[in-house]
Each structure stands twice: as C-alpha cells, then as structure tokens.
C-alpha cells in the first residue's frame, strides 16, 4: 500500500532545549485509520502540528501524495485537503455554534451575503446526525468544554476534508456518542478518507484503527498492525512497564456527612430551567460519581458549587459551614477543584508553571509568603513545584517556563497535583483524567483512592462510565437538570446507568 503521507527524520526542538521530536519517521497509508499513541509529552500532538503547518520542524521532510511539501500555516494544509481537530479549543466565544462551524466556508446568496438560514440548516443536520445535543443558536461562551469540542468535530466534518487529524476527539464524548462518531469515521474510510487519530484510550485505538504508531519521549518506538497487537502490549510500549488497568476500590466504612446540597434549582438568563431540586450528599471517605450526557446540567452544577453562578435557591453545606453566600476564596478553604476547562478555569496559560502550581496555596498556606504575606517566597514555591512534578510524573523543563509550553496531559497533571495537595475536606473533580495517558490515569486513580482512604469526600463528574464504575461508591444520574437515580455502584450496571442517562432524551430524538 502506498503512503499518502510520509514524514522522514522529523526533529523539533522548542527553545531553549526541549526536544519534542527526535528523528521521527512514519508513513500513513491512504484510506486507513492510523492511531498515534504515547505518554503525555511524547510528541503526538507536536508531530501532527508539524504536518498541519502549525509548527516548523527544525529538520526533516514531509511528502504528501508523493510530493515534498512544506506547509507554512494550517490554511495551506486545509487547501490541500488536510484538516485537524485540536485538543485545545479554537472557537470564537462571541459567535453562535452554527457561525463557528461555517466560518471560512459560508454559503452565500445571490448578492454575496451569507445565507444564514441555509447555513443554520446545514449545521442542524450535522448535529442531528451525530446526536450531539447542541443548540446551533447557543453562543460558544455559554456552553461547556465538552460541547465546544463537539463543535470542533462538527467544523471538520462540515468541511469534508480528505485527510482528518483528530487529536483526542472522544475525550469529551459520552460512551453513547462515541460509537456514532466511530461509525462515521469508518464510513469516511470506506469512501477513501485517511484518518490520523491521536488517543489515550487504547480500547478505542484497538477498535477503530488499522495501524498504530507508538511515540515515547519524542521517538517512534514502533508501528504495528492493530489487529496483531493488544492493549497490554501497546501500554508496555508507551510506558515501558506493565500497566494495571483495573483499579481496586476497597470496601470501607464512610464517615460523617461532609458535603450537602439541597433543593438547588437554577434558571438561566434566557429563562431555561437548567437544574431542578438537586439533592446531593457526600460523606467522608466516599466517592460519589455523577453520570449524564453532556449538556444536562453538569456545567451549571459545578459553577454553582464553586460560586461562579449566584445561588438563589437551596442550601450548600461543606464541613458544617454554609457556603451559599461565601466568596470563591472562602469556598476554596473547603473545596479542592479540578475544572474540565484547564485552559480558562484551571490555570493561567501565560503564567509560569511555578505560578500555576502554587495558585490558591499562596492564599491559604503561609509558607509561600514572607513579610506578613506581602512577598512571595519563590524558593519555597520552587520546592513545592518540584514536589508536584516528581509526585505526578510531570514532563517539564524549567518551572519558570510558561504553562502553555506543557502538553495538554502535563497541564492536567499540574492542576491535579495542586488541587489534591490542598488540605481541604471536599474535592470536586470535573473530568479529572481527560487527556491523560494510561499510565497517568492509573496513577491519578490511585491518588484519588488515597484521598478516599484519608477520609476526604469526593464528587466525581466523568463522561467515562468505566471510570465512574471503577472509582465511585455511588452514582447519581443527571438527566435534563434532574437527578433521576441514586445507585449503589456495586448494585447497578453500565447498561442501566446508560439507559437512565438517555431516557427521555432518546425519546425526544426519535420524535424529532
């Protein structure tokens, strides 16, 4: 089989001396789905961004359809038929969903004006086809990070490019949505499209791809036919050791009630009821999971707990203290928080790694300041950053480097390390392992279970039902802003939870 794309001896160094790609060569065959896997910081996204014209390689060559190419920007790549869905969100918040999707390829009428009605109908057709539970008239600024990622996927599908680069496209999809996406990708493959698919989910890689390339520390350690390998072997190639895929959640007695939310309701400024009579209790030494199709109130629930949306109804008690009217800083004395939106909510991309590590700690822990709290103790901050780096296996160079210089997975590990090391009784985890590789997920799960053993109370929101079943003592199902079930994890099944997540939503879709 001829290679439609061949990358030869690619070297990419980020200043001052970070070697992201070290003499990488790889071939991508036409009409195939080719997976690229590796640990966080292995160079997967960098390799694809070099192909896409976002990064210039320091050396090496790229051949496309037999011709040597050198894309200087993504526009040139798109013009050649190569499109990319990024792990980072690249949308315009002030535009609606349909406006973002058509941007650059707008249908126009006779007078050269955008045919808004036709454009919106085309976008609605795609939304219905993939059951993405999106309103094309919603503004991107008002939707969750998961919904924004779905918009990114829609943008690429709308353009019908021949080469699709997908960087963790399923990381924000529910288990029910992933098969729909995979079916479309298979149809595209049958029609001659070539798909380059970055993923940390090895089950997905084995199910979807024809060939798999494994990167480790910027080098290609092997390319294999997917039907001739296994999840265990791919993980060993990625991490360099055996990986335990099943986390052991030991039975133990829970303690006193730490977190209590009662009769919480919320109507958004447009008059839409987003949350209705939410009751949640979490005890010390307990992990409570929340399952639900994205867009069913999770975004609003998290923001109300953290004080980002004013709470006008119900009560919020954490460790015996009423936080309904509390400031965000006062809440942070009681609540550790891992946001699903690490770029906007969980970190400051333009600040240093060290500054991001000590965020919140510097306001709650006096050891990071001197002179009565007025001067930062940078030596202590550097020592703490090194502790987080070592404890959470973060691939980084200098703690003064900008946070945005880290890979997405390493950014997530910084945030997890910072939040889990806060001395708080309650931990709110919103998609905590999104974007992490199998070895990192294994480690983070152990850390979360350690928090459980230490008597912390944890509320876990995850689009990964397998993760919820591995980690949670109880699972609450959120459907259209209501908790429709409170289930003991060991007494239910993924099928039952999935049915409850979709009940009513499925009926509405079929009616439409």
N, C-alpha and C positions, 0 to 999 in steps of 0.2 A: 504494500500500500504506500502510495506517495505521500510525503508530508506536505500539508498545505502551509504550515509554518515551521521553520527551523531556526532555533536560537543557538548560536555557537559561541562558546567561550566567553559568556557574559560576565563582566566584572563591574560591580557597582560599589563605590565607597562613598559614604556620607562623611563630610568633614566633622571632626578633624581626622579620625582614623577608624571609623566604624565600617567594617567590611560586611555589607549586606548580602552581596552575591559574589561568590568566589569561583570563577571559571565554570559557570553553569552552562551545560549544553543539553538541549531537549528538543524532541521532534513531536509535532502534533499532527495527527493524520486527519485527512478530510472526511467529514461525515461521521466522526466519532465523538464520544463524550470522554474527555480526558481529565481526570482528577489530579489536583496538586495538593498534597498534604504535608504536614510538618508541624513542629512545635511553634509556639508563639515566638516571633522574631526569627524564624528560619529563613525568611526571604520570599515567601509565597506571593504576597501582595506586591512586593517590590519587583519581582520578576514580571508579573503581569502589567505593572505600571510602566516598566521599561518597554514592553511590547506595545502598549497603548499610547506611548508618546508622552506620558506624564513625567517620567524620569529619563534622563540621558545616561546611557551606560558609559563607564569610563573606557571600556574596550569591549570588543566582541562584535558579532554580526547577526543580523536578523534577515531571514529570507521568507518572503510571502508569495506563494504561488510561483516559486522558482526564481523570483527576482529579489535582489537585495533592496531592502527598504530602510528608511531612517525617519520614522515619524517624529516630527518636532513638537507636536501637540495632539491632543485627543481628536480635534477637528479633522486632522489629516487621516487619523485611523478610522474614524467614522465614515469619512468619504470613501475609504477603501473597503468598507463593509465590516469593520470590527467595532463592536460596542461593548461597554463594560458597566456592570452594576457594582458600585463600590460598597465596601463595608461601612465607610463613612457616608453620612447623608449629605447629598449635594443638591438640595432643593431650595427654592425661594419661599421663605415662610409667609410672605405677604400675598402670594398667589394662591389660588384655589388648586385643588388636586388636578382638575382637568387642564387648567392652564399650565401647570408644571409638566404634565405628560406630553402636551403637544408642542412645548416650547422649542422653536427651531424648525419644526416641520408642520406649521399651522396650515390647515385647509383654508383657502381663501375663496371669496365670492367673485362676482363679475367685476366689481370695482376695486379689487385688490385688497379688500378688507377681510379680516378674519371672520370666517363663517362659524360664529360661536355655537350656534345650535348644532351644526353638523359635528363640530369638534367634541362638544359635550356628549353627543350621542355615541360617537366612536369610543370615547373613554368609558362611558357607561357600559357599552357592550363588552369591553375587556374586563371590567370589574365584575359583571355578571358571569362571564365565562370562568373566572378563577374564584368566584365566591369570596371576594376579598373583604366584604363587609365594610365598604367605604362609601362615603357620600361625595360624588365628584365636586359638589359645590362647597365642601368644607375647606377652610383655609389650612394650609400646612402647619401654620403656627399653632393651630388648635387641636392637632391630632397627636397621637402617641408616636414614640420612636418606631414601634412595630408597624404602624400604619404608614409612616414615612418610608420605611424600607419597602413596603409593598408598592408604594408609588414609584420608587426607583425601578423595581422589577417591571411595572407596567410601562414605564418610559421605554425600556429596552424592547419589550415585546411589541409595543406600538410601532417601533421603527423597522422591525423585520430585517435586522442586520443578518449577515450570513455567518459571522463569527461572533459568538456570545461568550464574554468573560464574566463569570459570576463569582463574586467574592463573598462567600458565606451567605448565599441568598436565602437559606432556610432558617437562619439564626433567629428570625423574628416571626416565623410561621408556626401555627399550631400543628399538632400531628395530623389533624384532619385536612389541613390545607396543603401539606407537603406532597401527598400523592397526586393532587391535582396539578401542581407545578411539574412534578416528575413526568406525568403523562404528556404534558405539553412539550417538555424538553425532548422526550422520546419521539414525539411526532415531528418536531423540528429536525431531529437527527435523521429520521426516515426521509425527510424532504431534502436532505443534503447539507443541513447546517452542521457546523462544527462548534462544540461547546467545551470551553475550558472552565473547570468547576473547582473552586477552592473551598475546602470544607474541613472542619474539625470532627465532623460526625462520620466515623468510619462505617457505620451501618449504612448510611446514605451513599457513601462512596462505593461500597460493595454492591448496593442495589442498582445504582444508576450508571456508573462509569464503565467504559470499555478498557481503559488503561489508567494506571495510576503512577505518578511520579512523586517520590518522597524527597523532600529537602530537609537538611539538618545543618544548622549553623552556616547557611549560605551556600551549601554544596549539594549537588544532586547525588544522593546515595543509592539511587536505583529507580528504574522504571519497570513495572511489571504488568502483565495482563491481569486484570482484576479477577477474572474467573479462575485464576491459578494461584491466588493468594488468600489470606484470611485476615480477619480483624486483629487477631493476636500477632500475626507476623508484621502487618503494617504498623501497629503500635510499637513493636520492638524496633523496627527500622527508624521510627520517628524519635523515640525516647532513648533507645539504647539499653533498655531493660524490659522485663516483663511488667505489664500493667494490669492492675486489678480493676475489672470493670463493674463489679457488683459491690457496692458499699454496704457494710454491715451496720444496720441500725439496731442497737441492742435495746431490749425491753428494760424500762426502769420506771420508778415512780416519779410522777411530776409533783411539783411543789405548789406554792401559793399562786394565786392569780396575779400576774404582772401587768398585763395589757387588757384593757376592756374598752370596747367601742359599742355604744348602744344607740339605737334609733337614729342612725346617721342617714340623712337624705340630702340630696343636692340637685338643684335645678340650674342649668347653665344660663348664661345671659340671654340666649335665644329662646328660653322657656322650655327646653327639653329636659325631662327628668333623667338624670344620669345615675343616681344612686337612690335606693328606696329602702328605708328601715333596716340599715345594715347593723347586725349584731355580731361582734367577734370577741372571743376571749382566748387569751394565750397564757399558759401557766409557766412557771419557772421549770426549766428542763424539758420544754415541749417545743416541737416544730410544727406549726400549722401551715399547710400549703393552701394556696388559692389557685384554682383552675378555672379557665374560661377562655373563650375565643376573644382575641384582642378587640378592643373597642366596646366592651361590655361593662365598663365602669372601673377597670383596674387603674387607669391613668388618674382618674378623679379621686379614687380611694387613696392612693399613695400621696397625692398632692394635698389632700385634706389632713391626713395624718401628720404630714410634715409642716403644715401651716402655710402652704403655698396657695391654698384656696381657703377663704374665710369659712369657718364652720358656724352655721347659724342654727342648726338643729342637732339634737342628740348630745351625748357626752363622750369624752375621751380621757380615760384614766390610765396613767402609766406609773407603776410602782407607788400606787396610793396617791398620786398627785393629779389634780385636774388640770389638763393641758389645753382645754378648749380655747382659752383666750391667751395662751402662752405665746411668746415670741419664738421665732425659729431657733435662736440661740438657746433659750430655756429648754426647748424640746430636745435639742442636741445633748443636753446634760443627761437625758434619759434614753435617747434613741440613737443607735448607730444606723446609718442609712446608706445602702448601695443602690444608686439610681440606675435605671435601664439606659438613661441617656448620659453616658460618661462624658461626652464632649461638651455638653451645655450645663448639665446639672451636677455631675460628679467630679468635675475637675476644671481647671483653667488651662487651656492648651498653650497659651502664650507665656505662662509662668514656668519656673523651673520644676524639675522632678522633685527636688527637695521641698520646695514651697508647697507643692501639691500633697506630699506625704504628711506634712505637719499641719495641714488645714484642719480646723476645728480643735485639734490637740493644742495648738498655740493659744486658743482662747480658754480652754478648760484645764490645761496642765501647766502649772507654773514653772516647770523645769525648762521650758523652751524660751523663757524671757528672763531678763535681768533688769536691775534698776526699777523695781516695783512694777514690772510688767511693761515697761516702755521700750525696751531694746531687745531685739531677738538674739538669742544665744545660738549662733549659727554652728558652733562646734557641737552642741547638743543635738541640733537639728540634723546635722550630717551623720552623727552616730545613730540616731533613730532611723534615718533613711537607709543606712547600711543594714540595720536590723531587719527592716521590712524587705529590703532587696534579698537578703540571704534567706529569710524565713519563707518567702513566697516565690523564690527562684525567678526573680525579675531580671531579664536580659537588658542591661543598660550599661552605659559607659561612665559618664560623669554625672553626679547628682545636680550639677549646675546646668546640664543640658535642658532644653525646652521639653516640656511634657509631650508636645506633639511629635517629637522625634522618636518616641517609642511606638512599637507596633500596637495595634488595637488590643491584642491579648495582654500585652505587658502593661498597657494603660489600665486595663481592668484589674490586673493583679495588684497594682499600686493602690487603687481605690479599695479593693477588698482588704488588703493588709492594713491600710489606715483605719478603716471602719471596724474591723474585727478586733483591733488592738485598743479601741476606745473602751473605757471602763463604764459601760452602760448596762442596765438590766434588760433592755429590749433591743432587738436587732430586726430591722426591716430590710429584706433582701428582695430587690426587684430585678429579676433575670440575672442573678449573680455570676453565672458561668457562661453567659452569652459571649461567644468569640474566643473561648479558651480551648486549648488542645486537650487530648485525652489524659495526658499526664498531669496537667494543671487542674483539670476537673477533679481527678482522683484526689489530689492534694487539698483542693478547696473543700470538697465534701468532708474530708477528714477534719479540717479546721472547723467547719460548721458543726459537725457532730461533737467535737471537743467543746464548743460553746454550749451545746445542749447538756453535755455531762457536767459542765461547770455551773449549771443552773440558770443560764441565760434563757430568755423567752424569745423565740424567733418566728417571724411571719414571712413566709417564702412565696413569692409570686414567680411562676415559671411557665413558659409556653411548652416546656418539655415534660410530658406526663410521666415518662420514665424517671426523670429526676424527682418529681413530686412523690412518686411512689417509693423511691429509694430513701428519701430523706424525711418525709413528713409522718408525724404521728396521726394527724387528722387532715382531711382535705375538705375545704369548703368550695362549692361550685358556684361561680358567679355567672348569672345569665341575665342580660338586659338590665343590669344595675341592681339585681336582687340576688341574695344568697338562697339558692334553691335546694341546697343539700349540705349537711354537715356529717361527714362519713369517717368512720374509723378506717384508716388505710388498710389494715390487715383484714378488714371485713368487706371490702369492695374490690372492684376490678377496673382496669383501664377502660374496658368497654362500657361499663356503667357510667363512669365519670364522663367519657366522651359523649355518650348519649345525652346526659344531663346538660353538658355544655352546649349542645346543638339543638336541644329540644325547643321548639318554637321558632328558632332561627331557621332551622331546616324547613319547617312548615311554611314560613314566610317566603323562603327562596323558591320552594316548589310552587306556591301560589303565584308568585311573580312570573 
